[in-house]
Amino acid sequence: MTDKVQPLESLSKKPEEPKIVVNLRRIKRKIMVMSGKGGVGKSTIAANLAVGLALRGYRVGLLDCDIHGPTIPTIFGLESARPEVSEEGILPIQVLPNLSIMSIGFLLENKDSPIIWRGPAKMGAIKQFLEEVYWGALDFLIIDLPPGTGDEPLSVAQLIPNCDGSVLVTTPQDVALISVRKSITFSEKLNVPVIGLVDNMHGLICPHCDKPIDVFGSGGVEKASEDFNIPILARLPIEPKVAEMEDKGTIIQDQLKHGTEWQKSFEKVVDAVQETLKEE
């Protein structure tokens, strides 16, 4: 019996890089948008951040990693959209010439159908979004994560070991702040720099006397900021028009109008994420 000898030319070949590594190399900045609990407006922040950066001329991708409760298709009014497939891979939905989005919501035949998956299946889907979706060359990939510090955030952190930063969304409510403090520690343990906190639903302006009403209390976000030495990027008021634009799927048109106090304050969040491009 003769031993099989590997040809010399095959020994000189460099091993092919994993597709996910090749894809991620073309993205300058990967930013996670997180929250400690649900209902604090995290997807609203992620969607507006992606649109805000795109309107400033950057090439942006928005990845909805909320497997069980994808809301990005609704926010953009694209619930019936379906991605196409090319030789390069799955093509994300093009919203603007420089803004594309991807969500498990685009793959559901019935939007009311629940996704009943365990951790490994969810991690496999997220890996496919990063590996098989043809994002192309991007300045920013904004990753909308589900609330908490479970499978999905951990999967993204493991698949993107050099994630460039996280934006943590909370409300002044004590319950939300207890959870966001855990998200801060989660980011630190995984070596993901925390860009800052977004204090959403920060009061309501009375329509009769124009005085602010602290619906969820106040002071807790400031304490978390001081305890962890993390800046508060913006304090965003409760704004009915923001909810209305999401229900109608008119987020881009409304951002162009730039007519609410919420949107004016939100520019500070876009500024902070834009600054990460200047960091080496």
C-alpha positions in Angstrom: 0.0 0.0 0.0 1.4 3.4 -0.9 0.8 6.5 1.2 -1.2 9.3 -0.4 1.1 12.3 -0.6 -0.6 15.8 -0.7 0.5 17.7 -3.9 3.1 20.4 -3.2 0.9 23.1 -4.9 -1.9 22.4 -2.5 0.4 23.0 0.5 1.3 26.5 -0.8 -2.3 27.6 -1.1 -3.6 29.8 1.7 -6.7 28.5 3.4 -9.9 30.3 2.4 -11.2 32.8 5.0 -14.7 32.2 6.4 -17.3 34.1 4.5 -18.4 36.0 7.6 -14.9 37.3 8.1 -14.8 38.6 4.5 -18.2 40.2 4.8 -17.5 41.9 8.1 -14.2 43.3 6.9 -16.1 45.4 4.4 -18.0 47.1 7.2 -16.1 49.9 9.0 -18.2 50.2 12.1 -20.5 47.6 13.8 -22.8 49.2 16.4 -25.1 47.3 18.7 -28.3 48.9 20.0 -29.3 47.2 23.3 -31.7 47.6 26.2 -32.0 45.8 29.5 -35.8 45.2 29.1 -38.5 45.5 26.5 -40.8 48.4 25.8 -38.2 51.2 26.1 -38.1 52.1 22.4 -34.9 50.3 21.4 -36.0 49.5 17.9 -37.2 53.1 17.4 -33.7 54.2 18.4 -32.0 51.7 16.1 -34.2 52.6 13.1 -33.8 56.4 13.5 -30.1 56.0 14.0 -29.7 54.1 10.7 -31.9 56.6 8.9 -30.1 59.6 10.5 -26.6 58.3 9.4 -27.9 57.5 5.9 -29.3 61.0 5.5 -25.8 62.3 6.4 -24.5 60.4 3.4 -23.1 57.3 5.0 -23.6 53.8 3.7 -25.6 52.0 6.3 -27.1 48.6 7.0 -29.7 47.9 9.7 -29.9 44.3 11.0 -32.9 43.3 13.0 -31.7 40.5 15.4 -35.0 40.4 17.4 -36.0 36.9 16.2 -39.2 36.7 18.3 -40.5 40.2 17.9 -39.1 41.8 14.7 -40.6 45.3 14.3 -38.2 46.9 11.8 -40.3 45.9 8.8 -43.3 47.6 10.4 -41.4 50.8 11.3 -40.3 51.1 7.6 -43.7 50.1 6.2 -42.2 47.1 4.5 -44.1 44.1 6.1 -44.8 42.6 2.7 -41.3 43.0 1.3 -39.3 39.9 0.5 -35.5 39.7 -0.1 -34.1 38.4 -3.4 -31.1 36.1 -3.8 -28.2 36.8 -6.2 -24.8 35.1 -6.8 -23.3 37.2 -4.0 -25.9 36.1 -1.5 -29.2 37.2 0.1 -29.9 40.8 -0.9 -31.1 43.0 2.0 -34.1 45.3 1.4 -33.0 48.6 -0.1 -34.7 51.5 1.6 -32.5 54.3 0.3 -29.6 54.1 -2.2 -27.3 54.0 0.8 -29.5 52.3 3.4 -30.4 48.6 3.4 -32.2 46.5 6.1 -32.6 42.8 6.9 -35.0 41.1 9.4 -36.5 37.7 10.1 -39.8 39.5 9.5 -39.1 39.6 5.8 -39.0 35.8 5.7 -42.3 35.1 7.4 -45.2 34.0 5.3 -47.6 35.2 8.0 -46.6 38.1 10.2 -48.8 36.7 13.1 -46.8 33.4 13.1 -44.7 33.0 16.2 -41.1 31.8 15.9 -40.6 29.0 18.4 -36.9 28.5 18.4 -34.3 27.6 21.0 -30.9 29.2 21.3 -28.9 27.3 18.7 -31.5 28.0 16.0 -31.5 31.7 16.8 -27.7 31.8 16.7 -27.8 30.0 13.3 -30.2 32.6 11.9 -28.1 35.5 13.2 -24.9 34.0 11.7 -26.7 33.6 8.4 -27.7 37.3 8.4 -24.0 38.2 8.9 -22.6 35.6 6.6 -25.1 35.1 3.8 -26.6 38.5 3.4 -24.7 40.6 0.9 -24.3 43.9 2.8 -21.5 45.2 0.5 -19.2 48.0 1.7 -20.7 49.9 4.6 -19.7 52.7 6.9 -22.0 51.4 9.6 -24.0 48.3 10.4 -26.5 49.0 13.1 -27.6 45.9 14.9 -31.0 46.0 16.7 -30.8 43.4 19.5 -33.7 42.1 21.5 -33.9 43.1 25.2 -31.8 41.5 27.8 -28.4 39.8 27.8 -29.3 36.3 26.5 -28.7 34.3 23.3 -29.0 37.0 20.6 -26.7 39.7 22.2 -24.2 36.9 23.1 -24.3 35.5 19.6 -23.6 38.8 18.0 -20.8 39.5 20.4 -19.2 36.1 19.6 -19.7 36.4 15.9 -18.3 40.0 15.8 -15.4 39.9 18.3 -14.4 43.4 17.3 -17.7 45.1 17.7 -17.1 48.9 17.7 -19.6 49.9 20.3 -23.0 49.7 21.9 -25.8 52.3 22.5 -27.9 51.4 25.5 -31.5 52.5 25.6 -33.5 53.0 28.8 -36.3 55.0 30.4 -36.2 56.8 33.7 -38.2 54.1 35.3 -36.4 52.2 38.1 -37.2 48.8 36.7 -35.6 49.7 33.3 -32.6 51.1 35.0 -31.9 48.0 37.0 -31.8 46.1 33.7 -29.7 48.6 31.8 -27.0 48.5 34.4 -26.8 44.8 33.6 -26.4 45.6 29.9 -23.5 48.0 30.8 -21.7 45.2 32.7 -22.5 42.7 29.8 -20.9 45.1 27.3 -17.8 45.6 29.5 -17.3 41.9 30.0 -17.4 41.3 26.3 -15.1 44.2 25.6 -17.7 46.1 23.6 -17.2 49.9 24.2 -20.4 51.6 25.5 -20.9 54.7 23.4 -23.5 56.1 25.7 -27.0 55.9 27.2 -30.2 57.1 25.6 -32.8 58.3 28.1 -36.0 57.6 26.1 -39.5 58.7 27.2 -37.9 61.4 29.4 -41.0 63.2 30.5 -44.1 64.6 28.7 -44.7 68.2 27.8 -48.2 69.2 29.1 -50.2 70.4 26.2 -52.0 72.9 28.4 -49.3 74.6 30.5 -46.1 73.5 28.5 -44.5 72.3 31.7 -42.7 68.9 31.7 -44.3 66.0 33.5 -41.9 63.2 34.8 -44.1 60.3 33.9 -41.5 57.7 34.9 -39.6 59.7 37.5 -36.1 61.1 37.1 -32.6 60.9 38.4 -31.9 57.2 37.9 -30.3 57.6 34.4 -27.9 60.3 35.8 -26.9 58.0 38.6 -26.1 55.1 36.2 -24.2 57.5 34.0 -22.1 58.6 37.0 -21.6 55.1 38.5 -20.3 53.7 35.2 -18.7 56.9 33.8 -20.8 56.7 30.6 -22.3 59.7 28.9 -26.0 60.3 28.4 -26.2 60.9 24.7 -29.8 62.3 24.6 -32.9 62.8 26.7 -35.9 62.1 24.4 -39.4 63.2 25.4 -42.5 61.2 25.0 -43.6 62.2 21.5 -46.9 60.9 20.0 -45.8 61.9 16.5 -42.9 59.4 16.7 -45.3 56.5 17.5 -47.6 57.7 14.6 -44.8 57.7 12.1 -43.8 54.1 13.1 -47.4 52.9 12.8 -47.6 54.5 9.3 -44.1 53.4 8.2 -43.1 56.9 7.3 -39.9 57.1 9.3 -37.8 58.5 6.4 -40.3 61.1 5.3 -40.7 62.3 8.9 -37.0 62.5 9.5 -36.6 64.7 6.5 -39.2 67.1 8.0 -37.2 67.2 11.2 -40.2 68.8 13.0 -40.3 67.3 16.5 -38.3 68.0 19.6 -37.7 64.2 19.8 -35.9 64.3 16.4 -33.9 67.4 17.2 -32.7 65.9 20.5 -31.9 62.6 18.7 -29.3 64.3 16.5 -26.9 64.0 19.4 -27.2 60.2 19.3 -26.3 60.3 15.5 -23.4 62.7 16.3 -22.0 60.3 18.9 -22.1 57.2 16.6 -20.7 59.2 13.7 -17.7 60.1 15.9 -16.7 56.4 16.1 -15.5 56.7 12.5 -12.8 59.1 13.6 -11.5 56.5 16.2 -8.6 54.3 15.1 
